[in-house]
């Protein structure tokens, strides 16, 4: 098990604690350690309590392995859902102690236990964010959600990547955990608050003692209230949404301009040669064209390698504008999710040209937590403002020198 999963006996319990020091990514090493710990618990005949580290249960599969693709990525995906199957079919009760954020495969592991307990921190996010970041939801994940979530929330969680907070998830009477009424004549007047599933996101099921076995006792869920803009009664994305602080705009655009004493053609040649990006960018330290492309033409694609401290990630770029001496722009994607667009406008001046670097942030709210974990950037707008200014400064220094 190594240092990734700690195993501790406490009476009839076996407490398994994941802790990789970061976000408990479900890498092959982590999955192997979990399976070893479960095997030990099975031999011990213990009730399993599976927990994460403080503040995070798991952010899902290891991103680097997914990005690299190939057999390791396939093996990781298969092993991950085999872990869910093992938890679902484990011979002894499995309690999931959701200690914080649970995203993607991390959430599916939460749903694979028999009982769930969770935090009360309102900042904790619980979300199946595959669709939000452009991934196809695996069939296995859909079926896990179908077995656990209230029918009214299944499409919202799976198709819309809706985020849930602990207040909505763990409350026994929440609309996520409640279930349709049944015709069982022995239904108790109040639903149990600590039955299997009632302390977690999946539908709470309890036995009323009749021969029909488990039945659902919660009242019909109330119609959820639509969030509104602060200070007004408009629905989401009203005219005030960008400034009210309640909702994030669908698209955020940022522009930074600088005069450069160099011909527009020279500026265009420099910025459109993505292999030189590392000479002026603070975050993107290297780029290379994909096979079949060796220059800036519309439709050309390339890889951009980025770094922020100990965080490193690779994105894919696609050229969408390439007008020599005037404009250059490209889309940025990760795992086929188009999350931003970057570009440059060049306008001639008496002393050279004015260069405007611009960016559009296209990430939905549900992708913010995942994005921060990948890049380590909490405020992407402010970060882009700083790096764009630095990029133009270094570009000017290179062309004016």
N, C-alpha and C positions, 0 to 999 in steps of 0.2 A: 504493500500500500504506500510505502514511502511517506513523504511529507504532505501529500495531496489530500488524503483522507485519514482522519484520526478515528480510531476505534476504541470505545470506552464502554465497559459494562457497568450498569447501575441496577442491581437487582435483576429483574426479569427483562430489563431493557438493554439493547445494544445501541449506543448513540454513535452514529456515523456523521462526522463533521467535515464537510468539504472546505478547503482553504488553500487557494493557490497564491494568496497575497494580493490578488487583483479582483477579477470579476467571476472567478470560478468557471472559466470557460471549460466546456465539456470536450476536452481534447481526448485523443486516444489514451494518453497516460492517465487522465482523470477517470475516464470510463473504465479502464482496466483496474484502477485502484478501487473504484466503487464496486465492481463485480467481485473483487477479492474480499472486500469487507462484507458484502452480502453473503458470500459463501461461508465466511466465518460465522456470521450471525445465524445462518441456517443450521450449521453444525451445532451451535450453542443452543438452538431452539429458542432464540430470543425474539422479543418484540422489537422491531426496528424503528428507531427515530432518526430520520435523515435530515440534517441541518446544513445551512450554509454558514458563511462567515458574517460577522456583524455588518449589516447594511446591504448585503447582496446574497441572494440564494444562488442564482446562476444566470449569466447573460446569454446562455445558449452555447451552440457549437463554437469551436475554436475558429475564429475568422480567418487567420492565416492559412490554415489547412483547407478551408473552403475555397479561398481565393486561388490557392495553388492548384486545386483540382486533382484529377488523376486517382489512382487506386487508394491512396491514403484518405482522400476526402470521402470516397465511396464507403470505405471500411468504417470511417468515423460515423457516417450517417446510419449505416446498418447497425453498428454497435450501440448507437444511441437509442434507437427504437427497440432494439433487443433488451436494453436496460429497462425501458418502460414496460415491456411485456413481462420482464422478470418481476418488477415491482407489483404489477397488476395480479400476477399469479403466485406471488410469494406465499409460502405455507403458513406464515405467521403475520399478524397485523403489522402494517407499515404506516407510521405517522410521519407526515412531512412537516418539519418546522421551517416554514418559509421566513427566513431571517431578514429579508429585504427584497430588492428588485428581482423579479423573475421574468425573463424575456425569452421568447421563442422556445427552443428546446428546454430551457430551464423551466418554463411554465408547464410544458408537457410532462416533465418529471414531477412537478408539483401535483398535477392532475392524476398521476399514476399511483398515488398512495391511497390508502383506505381512509385516512383521516388527515385533515390539514389544520394547522394553527399558524397564525401569521402576526405580523407587526401592526402597530397602530399609526406609524409615521405617515402623515398625509402625503409626503413627497415620494414614497415608494411607488414604483410603477410595475404593474402586472399586465403584460401584453404579449399577444402572439403577433409579432410585427412583420412577419414574412411578406405579406401583401404590401405593406407600407414601404418596404425597401426593394420591391420588385421581384420577389421570389415566389415560386409556386408553392402553395401549401401542400406538404406531403399527405397522401391519403391516410397514412397511419396517424398523423397528427389530427386530421379532421375527425377520425373515428374516436380518438381519445377525448377530444372536445365534445363530440356528440354524446358520449356516454356520461359526461360529467356536467356539462353546462345546461342551464335551463334552455328550453327550445327557443325562447324569445331572444336569448343572448348569443346563440350559436352563430347566426349569420353576422351579427355585429362584431363578435370577437374574431371570427375566422375570415370573413370577407372584407371587413372594414378596418381590421386591426385596431379596434377601439381599446383605448387604455382604461384600466381599472385601478382604482385606489383601494387601499385596505378598508376604508370605511364602507365602500360599496361591496367589497368581496367577502369580508369576514363576518359582517353582521348576520346573525341568524335569520333576521327578517328581511334581508336585502332581496331585491328583485332578481339578482343574479343567482342566489342560492335557493330561492323559493321555487316551488313546483306547482303544477296544476292540481286542483283538488281531485280526489278519487271518490268512488262510490262505496268505499269500504265503510260498513256501518259501525265499525269499532274504532274509527278514527278518533284520536284524542282531541280535546278541545283546544289545546295549545301545542304547537310543534316542539319536539325536543330540540334543545339548543346544543347538545354535544353528541349527536348521533353521527354515524359515519357520513362524512361529506358536509355536515352542517357548519363545521368550523372552517370550511374552505370554499373555493370557487365552485366545485361540482355540485350537482343537485343533491340536497340532503335526503337521504333515504333512511327510513327507520321501520322496524317491524312493530306492527300493532298487536302481534300475537295471534293473528288469525292464520288460517291455513294457506291464505294467498301469499304469505311471505311478505317481503318488503313492499311497502306502499308509501306514497308520498302524502304528507300531511299538511304542508304549508298552504297558506291561503293564496288565492290568485294574485300574482304580482300587480302592483299598481302601475299605471302608465307612467313611464319616466318623464321627469320634467326636463324640457329642453333648456340648456344653459343660455343665458342671455348676456348681452353686453352690459358692462358696469354702468349703472345710472340710467339705463333705458330698458325698454321691454322688447327690443328687437331680437330676433333669433340670431344664431351664430352667423358671423360674417356680415353683420350690418355695417352701415357706413362708418361707424365709429370704431369698428373692431381693431384697426391697426394701432389705435392710440389708447384704447381703454384699458389695456393690460390684461384683459380677460382671455382674449383669443389671439393667436398668432396669425398674421396675414398669410395668405396662401403663397405669396412670392415676396421676397425682400430683395430690392435692388440697391446696390452700392456703387458709386462712381468716385474715382480719384483722378484728377488731371494734373499735368505738369508740362511746362514748356521745355523743349529740348532743342539745343542749337545743333541740329543735324537735319539733313534732308529727309522728307517723309519716306522715300524709297529705302534709305539706310535703316530707318527705324523699323519699317515693315520687315525687311530682310532679317533683322535680329530677332524680333518677337515671334515671327512665324516659323523660325527654325527651332522647333521644340526641343531639339537635342542640346540647345544652349540655355534652356530654361533655368538650370541650376546655377548659371552665372549671376542671375539677378533675383531669383525667387528665394525667399526665406524658408519656405516650407517644402516646395518641390525641388528636390536636389538632383534629379536625373529624369530624362525622358528618352524613349526610343520608339521610332516608327514601327508599326507592325509590318510583317512580311507583305511585300507587294507595294509598299509606300516608302518614298524617300524624300518627300517634300510636302509643302502645304497646298493641298488641293481639297476642294469640298468632297467630303466622304472619306478622306484619309483618317486612319485610326492610329492610336499610339498608347503606350503605357506611361503613366506618370508616377514616379516613386516619391513618396512624401515622408517627412519626418518632423516630429515635434517632441523634443526630449527623448524619452524612451519609447514613445509611440511611433510606429512605422506602419504605413499602409500603401497599397498600390491602387490607383484608379485607372479607368480607361477613358481616353479622350477621343472625340470624333469631331473633325473640322466641319463647321457649318457655314463659315464665311471666310473667303480668302480673296480679297480684292487688293492687289499690290498697291502700296502707298496710301491705302485708305482704311481698310478694316480687316481684322482677323478675329475669329471667334470659334469656340469649340465647346462641346458638351462634355461634362464629367459624369461618369457612371461607375457604379460598383455593383458587381453581381447583377448586371443588367438593369439596375435602378438608376435612372437619370436624376441626380440629386442637385446639380448646379450647372450653370452656364457661365462661361468667362469670355471676355472679348476686349478688343482694343479698337479705338477710333483714332485716326490720325488726321489732323487738320493743318494745312500749311499756314505758316506765319512768316513775318518779315525776316525773323532771325532763324527760322528752321521749321518747327512744327509744334503743335500742342497735342500731346498724347493723353487720351482718357482710357484708363483701365476700368472695366465694369464687371460686376458679377451679379448673378441672380441666384438666390438660395431657394431651392425648390423642395426642400425637405418638409414633409408633413410633421405635425406635432408628435405623432407616435414614433417618429424615427429619431427624435432628438437625443434620447438617452443612449441609444445604440451608437449614434454618431459621436457623442462625447466620449464614450468608452473606447472607440476606435482611435480618435485623434487626440484625446486629452484636452480638447478645447471646450471650455464651458460657454464662452460668449463668442460665437462664430462671427457675428457682425463686427465686433470690435477687433477681433483677431485679423479679419480680412482688411479692415481699415488700416491697421498697422503694417501688415505685410505688403499691401498694395502700394502704400507710400514708399516703403523700403525698396520694392521692386523698381518703381519708376526712378528713384534716386540712383540706384546702381546701374540701371539702363542708361540714364543720362551720363553718368560718370564714364561708362564704357564707350559711348558714342561721341562724347564731347572731348575726351582726353586726347 
